[in-house]
Structure formats: C-alpha cells, structure tokens
Amino acid sequence: MAEPIPSLELVERVIAGERRAIARMLSRAEAGLAEAREALDHLYRRAGRAHVVGITGVPGSGKSTLVAKLAAAVLDTGRKIGVIAIDPSSPFSGGSILGDRIRMGEIAGHPSVFVRSMATRGALGGLARGTLEAVDVLDAAGYDMIFIETVGVGQDEVDVVRAAHTTVVVSAPGLGDDIQAIKAGILEIADVHAVSKGDKPEADKAVSELQSMLALVLPAAGFKRAVPVIKTSSPRNEGIAELLAAIDEHREYLATSGLYEVRRQSIRERRMLKAAQQVLHDEFERHREGRMAGVIAELAAGSISPQTAARRLLAHIGIEVKR
Amino acid sequence: MSNIIRVIIAKVGLDGHDRGVKIVARTLRDAGMDVIYTGLHRTPEEVVDAAVQEDVDVLGISILSGAHMTIFPRVLKLLKERDAEDIIVLGGGVMPDEDAAALKAQGVKEILLQDTPPESIVATVRRLVAERGPK
C-alpha cells in the first residue's frame, strides 16, 4: 500500500494544471479533510481570477445538456472551462448516482476542460458541501470560467446565487405556469434567463411570459439592469453563443458598475458563515454522545427548549450569547 | 483519505444493454457509494478521462457486446499512460471463463459475471478498495 500524497505537496501540481493532482485535491476538498485545510487555503489565495457561473433550474429543464453545449462554446473562445455538476445524495444510504456527465459527451476529455461530479451529502440549497472549495481548486489550476450546475431546484433553494458571480436560471417550456415563478423568487435570482428546448412550439410563449413577468417584478424589486431572456435549443445548437455572450456581458457589467467587488465580498462572507455552521455541526456530532449528552438528555426530557439548548451548545464551544 | 468510495460505471462501444449497469449503479449507491454513470456508447478514452477527472477508486466497465478482449486491454493501456494505474478496474458482463482469466492476468482486478449476486458486487468493491489502501 502506498501512502497518500500529503495535500501540501499537491498544491504546486494543482497550480501547474496537472489533472490527477487537481482530481485528488477536489476529492479532499469535497471530503472537508482537516489534512487538506492548509493546502486549500494556499489554493484559495491563488484563486480569484475565474468567472464563476451558477446554472440552476428545475429538474428536467435541460441544465446538463445546456451546460455541455455552453462549455463547448467557451472552449471555442480559447478559454479553459471547469464544470462542477451536482446531483443529490440518497437520504437513505448517503450514496449517490451522479449522471450529469452523461450529457457532457466527448468534450469532457478535451485538455482545456475539467468536469467533476459532486453529491449533495445532505446539503440543501442546490450546492454540495465543499463545492466552493472545489471552485477554488479549479480557479487556482487556471480554469478561466467555472460552471456550477446545481441539483434541480426551483422553489427556494438558491444558495448558488450567493456563491457565483453570474447566475443563469434555466426554464423549460411547459413546466408549470408563471405563478410558480412569482412564488419562487426564481425570477429575481437570475442575472440571465435561459429558456431551453427552444425547438418546441411552446418556447416562444414561455419567453414572452417570462419577459412580461420580469417587466412587472424587477423594477418593483429595485433592479436597474434589464435581465436578458435567451431562447436556446441544445440539439439544434441555437442560442448557445447568444447565451454565452449574455453571461460575458454580465461579467462586464459587474466590472464596470463596481458590483464585482461587492459580489465577491458577499460571497466571502457567505462562505465564512457556511463554514462556521459546518464547524458547529461537526462539533455537535463529535460530542453528542459525550460532553453534549447532558444537554440532549434535558432536551429529550422537555426540561429545556431547543432555543436554550442551542445557546448551551454555543457556550460549550466558548460563545456566550446574551440574547 | 476520503471515506466515501467513488465508482464510475461505464458502457463502452456499440453495446446498448444498460439494464444491468443501472441495477449495479443503484446497488452501489444503496451501499453508500458515490456512483458516476457515463451513459452508453463511450470510447475507452472518454471513460479513462472521466475516471481520472472524477478521482474514482474503481472503474467498472460493463460489456455485453463481446468486445471485451479489445476494450479492456485498451483501457488498461490508457490508464497506464495517464499515470492512473492505481484505479481499480472491474469488468462486468458475459464472457467465457478463459477470457476472464486472461483479462485478470493483464490487470483487470475482478470480472463479475452475469450471475453475481448484488451483495457480492458490493463486497468485492469494498475489499479491493481496502486492499489498495488510502489514496
């Protein structure tokens, strides 16, 4: 048995773009290994160049197919493209079947493309635990654009918005009416809307409905920028270049409006809070049978409320909450 | 070092029989593994590239077309070229016993024929990953 390569030794190889090293580092980022923490911090400091694009939409909307087409279009512009495709873990076994790769086809083997599948492992919000560390790894390895393809979401699981520079929402014609969109807030999260399956006759109606909904909702929500709606057809390769142009245009808009730095800072803060939640969660799991057992017993007996128990949990790791 | 076993399940070449691999994929998922499914009609290059990018522990290839004596040696050669020989290669499907023995001699770790019970597939994957040790 060979000993595993220490993560710190992988850092330079990742930066040099070595595929096996990148792949290994992604596994460690995903597992959240303590051993990899310092190496991931190094890579985080090297990252920050890539344009991170979240692609979300309801299951069956054609996200994976569209991502594959878009990735090919990015490649045509001479850029390196990383894709992180997320699928759900089984809540019963913790295992998963990750099928997003099926749609990628032959492009996934191109030297300037890196595609990685990740399972949610119980994380909500459309992303997986470790997704953003994985983005750092690909960013540091020199990928110019990174797509995060979320699990099929659509009602309120929109973490990707707080993780990406540009969010694309994919809608398909014939999946639910416009009321679904108003309820969900899915209208407001998009920087660019894509209507997939544009070869279907209902697609034009879906585009115009979406445009009229946006005209109603966005000004009221204080949006200053018009959000484009792009009709795409993956099998006919239509609208793909236009969609990429809209994504690039949004990146330009962020830069010229000064919003890029604002968005980056909000992503950093969000990540900090997420990481803190994860630490707390892990601490609790580690001590639930031991030092936290008393609090849990009181909770079970009904002698304290979950609110009070939560404050004891925090006190346990040295955080005094007065309120 | 990470604890969840990652397996890629692939169909290579002109072989449209995917009922078996889908059952195997579900069986491994239900045993708590992450299973990446490539879909039908992949080339050996695509499958090996995917296995490298996904950093899998195990590459399982199902072949029911009779092309196993061409495809497995090609996959093993490509893994070697990509410095990825530590990826465990498993074969599944229907083939004569002498072919299975020949492929194992070339480096396929195990051939799971059509009558292999699901528990035995899970046990084989776990055993081979444990024997390889942490990565």
Interface residues (C-beta under 8 A of the other chain):
Chain A: M1 A2 E3 P4 R19 R20 A23 R24 L26 S27 R28 E30 A31 L33 E35 S89 S90 F92 S93 G94 G95 S96 I97 L98 G99 R101 I102 R103 E106 A108 G109 F114 V115 R116 S117 A119
Chain B: M1 S2 N3 I4 R6 A25 R26 L28 R29 D30 A31 G32 M33 D34 V35 I36 Y37 T38 G39 T43 E45 E46 D49 A50 V52 Q53 E54 D55 R82 D83 A84 D86 E131 R132 G133 P134 K135
